[in-house]
Amino acid sequence: MGHAYSSNALRDAQSSALERSLWSALRALETGNIIPVRIFGTDISDTAIGAGRAGRYSTAEVSGVSSERLGRFFFKTEDGYMVQKPIRDMCVFAQQNVIGDSPFSRLDLISCRNLMIYLSPRLQRKLIPVFHYSLVRTGYLFLGSSESIGAHAELFRLVDRRFRIYSRKSSPRRTNLDFPVNIRRPVRPSKPLTTSHGRRPRGTF
């Protein structure tokens, strides 16, 4: 199973990370992907988590979506459209503050776009090693157009400069994390998301 993670902590209720989680699931189904995919979408806001889970969009918000996609992946509601259940079932939404809460682990892809530009340089330097820790050996990191890994060239290799895509390097030394390390591990769809202490993270199903 492939595990993707999308986070935009410290953003508003219309968090693009949560929307990207649903759209990533849509594209996986659209291409006939036969590899099971689990997408974790997180935000610091309860309101944003609720919006992500609901999967509801106004008519204006889906104005750029083709009629074929609307018919295939959405159903009409009184006030707009709602994402169909197979897509929503691929996504797990949880409340998380990426600069203070325990990181996930064993992820294949992390999408954290346009978050670090709101953080201080010190916090940015701390966050990149956390992403490195969270990814599997062959994992990828996807940042915003104005973001980079900074001085952590020993942890990531640039794959695509335009889209700020990085691949994880095998670090020659143990990465020191300056955050809590109660590890959250991706789980199978039939099991609840838990921490290493057996507790369910805030905001999970």
C-alpha positions as CSV (number, residue, x, y, z in Angstrom):
1,M,0.0,0.0,0.0
2,G,1.2,3.5,-0.9
3,H,1.0,6.1,1.9
4,A,0.8,9.8,1.0
5,Y,0.8,12.6,3.6
6,S,-0.4,16.2,3.0
7,S,-0.2,18.8,5.7
8,N,-0.8,22.5,5.9
9,A,-0.9,23.2,9.6
10,L,-1.4,26.9,10.6
11,R,-3.7,27.4,7.6
12,D,-7.4,28.5,7.5
13,A,-10.5,26.3,7.0
14,Q,-10.0,26.1,3.3
15,S,-6.7,24.4,3.7
16,S,-5.3,23.4,0.3
17,A,-3.7,20.4,1.9
18,L,-7.0,18.8,2.7
19,E,-8.3,19.6,-0.8
20,R,-5.2,18.1,-2.3
21,S,-5.8,14.9,-0.4
22,L,-9.2,14.4,-2.0
23,W,-7.9,15.3,-5.4
24,S,-5.0,13.0,-5.2
25,A,-7.4,10.2,-4.4
26,L,-9.5,11.1,-7.4
27,R,-6.6,11.0,-9.7
28,A,-5.5,7.6,-8.4
29,L,-8.9,6.2,-9.1
30,E,-9.2,7.9,-12.5
31,T,-5.9,6.3,-13.8
32,G,-7.1,2.9,-12.8
33,N,-4.4,2.6,-10.1
34,I,-4.5,-1.0,-8.8
35,I,-2.1,-0.3,-5.9
36,P,-4.0,0.5,-2.7
37,V,-3.4,4.1,-1.6
38,R,-4.0,5.7,1.8
39,I,-3.8,9.5,1.9
40,F,-3.4,11.3,5.3
41,G,-4.5,14.9,5.3
42,T,-3.7,17.0,8.4
43,D,-4.3,20.5,9.7
44,I,-4.1,22.3,13.0
45,S,-7.7,23.5,12.6
46,D,-10.7,21.4,13.6
47,T,-12.8,23.4,11.1
48,A,-10.5,22.5,8.3
49,I,-10.5,18.8,9.3
50,G,-14.3,18.9,9.2
51,A,-14.3,20.5,5.8
52,G,-11.9,17.9,4.4
53,R,-13.9,15.0,5.8
54,A,-17.2,16.3,4.4
55,G,-15.8,16.6,0.8
56,R,-18.4,19.2,-0.1
57,Y,-17.8,21.9,-2.7
58,S,-19.9,24.7,-4.0
59,T,-20.7,25.0,-7.7
60,A,-18.2,27.8,-8.0
61,E,-15.4,25.7,-6.4
62,V,-15.9,22.9,-9.0
63,S,-16.3,25.3,-12.0
64,G,-12.9,24.1,-13.3
65,V,-13.8,20.4,-13.1
66,S,-14.9,18.7,-16.3
67,S,-18.4,17.4,-16.6
68,E,-17.0,13.9,-17.0
69,R,-15.1,14.1,-13.7
70,L,-18.1,15.6,-11.9
71,G,-20.3,12.8,-13.1
72,R,-17.8,10.1,-12.3
73,F,-16.5,11.2,-8.9
74,F,-19.1,13.5,-7.4
75,F,-22.8,13.6,-6.8
76,K,-25.1,16.6,-6.9
77,T,-26.4,18.1,-3.7
78,E,-28.8,21.0,-3.0
79,D,-25.9,23.5,-2.6
80,G,-23.2,22.1,-4.8
81,Y,-21.4,18.8,-5.1
82,M,-20.0,16.1,-2.7
83,V,-17.1,13.7,-3.3
84,Q,-18.2,10.1,-3.7
85,K,-17.5,7.5,-1.0
86,P,-14.7,5.5,-2.8
87,I,-12.6,8.7,-2.9
88,R,-13.3,9.7,0.7
89,D,-12.5,6.2,1.9
90,M,-9.0,6.6,0.6
91,C,-8.4,9.6,2.9
92,V,-7.8,9.9,6.6
93,F,-8.0,13.4,8.1
94,A,-6.4,14.1,11.5
95,Q,-5.6,17.2,13.5
96,Q,-1.9,17.8,13.7
97,N,0.5,20.6,14.4
98,V,3.6,19.6,12.4
99,I,5.9,21.8,14.4
100,G,4.9,20.3,17.8
101,D,3.1,17.0,17.4
102,S,4.5,13.5,16.8
103,P,5.4,12.8,13.2
104,F,4.0,10.0,11.0
105,S,6.4,7.4,9.7
106,R,6.8,5.0,6.8
107,L,5.3,7.4,4.3
108,D,5.9,7.2,0.5
109,L,5.2,10.9,-0.2
110,I,4.9,14.1,1.8
111,S,3.2,17.1,0.3
112,C,3.8,20.2,2.5
113,R,3.4,23.1,0.1
114,N,3.4,26.8,1.2
115,L,3.6,26.1,4.9
116,M,7.3,26.7,5.6
117,I,7.1,30.2,4.2
118,Y,5.1,31.1,7.3
119,L,7.6,29.6,9.7
120,S,10.8,31.1,11.1
121,P,14.1,30.0,9.7
122,R,14.8,28.1,12.9
123,L,11.5,26.1,12.6
124,Q,12.2,25.4,9.0
125,R,15.6,23.9,9.9
126,K,13.9,21.6,12.4
127,L,11.1,20.5,10.1
128,I,13.1,19.2,7.2
129,P,14.8,16.4,9.3
130,V,11.3,15.4,10.5
131,F,10.2,14.9,6.9
132,H,13.3,12.9,6.3
133,Y,12.6,10.7,9.3
134,S,8.9,10.2,8.2
135,L,9.6,9.0,4.7
136,V,10.5,5.5,3.6
137,R,13.9,5.0,2.0
138,T,12.5,5.7,-1.5
139,G,10.2,8.5,-0.4
140,Y,9.6,11.9,-2.0
141,L,9.0,15.4,-0.5
142,F,6.9,18.0,-2.4
143,L,7.4,21.6,-1.3
144,G,5.9,25.0,-2.4
145,S,7.4,27.0,-5.2
146,S,9.1,29.4,-2.8
147,E,10.4,26.7,-0.4
148,S,13.5,24.5,-0.3
149,I,15.3,22.1,2.0
150,G,17.8,24.8,2.9
151,A,21.0,23.6,4.3
152,H,19.8,19.9,4.5
153,A,21.3,18.7,1.2
154,E,22.6,15.7,3.0
155,L,19.0,14.5,3.5
156,F,17.3,15.2,0.2
157,R,18.2,15.2,-3.5
158,L,16.5,17.7,-5.9
159,V,14.4,15.8,-8.5
160,D,12.5,18.7,-10.1
161,R,13.5,22.3,-9.5
162,R,10.3,23.8,-11.0
163,F,7.9,21.8,-8.9
164,R,10.2,21.5,-5.8
165,I,10.2,17.7,-5.7
166,Y,12.9,16.0,-3.6
167,S,13.8,12.4,-3.1
168,R,15.0,11.1,0.3
169,K,18.7,10.3,0.7
170,S,20.0,7.7,3.0
171,S,21.7,9.8,5.7
172,P,25.2,8.6,6.7
173,R,24.4,9.5,10.3
174,R,21.4,9.3,12.6
175,T,19.1,12.3,12.1
176,N,18.5,14.2,15.3
177,L,14.9,15.3,15.8
178,D,14.1,18.3,17.9
179,F,10.4,17.3,18.2
180,P,8.4,14.7,20.1
181,V,8.9,11.2,18.7
182,N,5.7,9.3,19.7
183,I,5.5,7.9,16.2
184,R,2.3,7.7,14.2
185,R,2.4,4.8,11.8
186,P,0.2,4.4,8.7
187,V,-2.3,1.6,9.2
188,R,-4.6,-0.5,7.0
189,P,-7.9,1.1,6.1
190,S,-9.9,-1.3,8.4
191,K,-7.9,-0.2,11.5
192,P,-8.0,3.1,13.4
193,L,-5.1,5.4,13.3
194,T,-3.1,5.3,16.6
195,T,0.0,6.5,18.1
196,S,2.8,4.3,19.5
197,H,1.0,4.5,22.9
198,G,-2.2,3.2,21.5
199,R,-4.1,6.5,21.6
200,R,-6.0,7.8,18.7
201,P,-4.8,11.1,17.4
202,R,-7.2,14.0,17.7
203,G,-9.5,14.4,14.8
204,T,-9.3,10.8,13.4
205,F,-12.3,8.8,12.4
